[in-house]
Amino acid sequence: MRKTLALLVASTALTATLGFAAWSATRESPRPVAALSEDGTPALPLILISDDDDDDDRKGLWGHDDDDCGDDDDDDDDDGGCRGGARNPAPAGSKLPPQNGLFGTGAPPQVQVN
Amino acid sequence: MKSLLATLALTTALTLPGLAVARPVTLTTTLSSYGGDGAYLALYVTDPSGAYAGSLWMAGGKSKYYEHLTDWYRATGGDTAQVDGITGASVGAGRTLEITLDLADALFDAGYTLHIDAAVEDMRDSPNEVAVPLTTKGAGTPVKGRRYVASFAYDM
């Protein structure tokens, strides 16, 4: 009987301790998001809602069938092409135009977007 | 003295054809305000028999989207070597892409046709958006595309 009573007291004390700690945490005044990383601790990890929203939400004619090729939304051109293992082409100015007989040997291409 | 003149004559004779076979040609493509993302454009040429002769420009740097430039892709198998050194960014709706290239004279008045394939994310692909014969007479005359290109013209 004494043993049972002792166990009950111990478990009640443990519950009360944990419960009080949790209750205290919820009672803290809210801090601005900016303040969370001001005290030298690392910023809270960002919660990734969706890493490929364009792929999933825009079931268009492209972009939905190349999940293995990385993120479609980035604008960098160095991710390598994936279709058939083809690489992205060398941008203008980085290489001479192809020797396809259409080009002279003069000035390199000039391009402007207005 | 005679040998010097002969040498000069020879070098001139060798140099002049090289200068005459190409000239700067400006290709101006204005997109309509279709309300979508930037357009990928493939500008390429077919010979008098309609066979692919080569590419002039690729607007859009990611080869994984090139399959949507369907005629160009069919002709080239998506070979990016075809557009190495002649590739730039995709072109936004309503914007004008102006490219000046040193093109061979032999392309003009010889039955060659300049084609533009266009593709826009989440919108319909548009192969052969523009097909215009390359003639000296046609220079400076704007033509309208089928879907995304408001006007295209070449000037020389």
Interface residues (C-beta under 8 A of the other chain):
Chain A: R58 G60 L61 W62 G63 D66 C69 D77 D79 G81 C82 R83 G84 A86 R87 N88 P89 A90 P91 A92 G93 S94 K95 L96 P97 P98 N100 G101 L102 F103 G104 T105 G106 A107 P108 P109 Q110 V111 Q112 V113 N114
Chain B: G18 V21 A22 R23 P24 V45 A53 G54 S55 L56 W57 M58 G61 K62 S63 K64 Y65 Y66 E67 H68 G77 G78 D79 T80 A81 Q82 V83 D84 G85 I86 T87 G88 A89 V91 G92 R95 T96 L97 E98 I99 T100 L101 D102 L103 A104 A106 L107 A119 E121 D122 M123 R124 D125
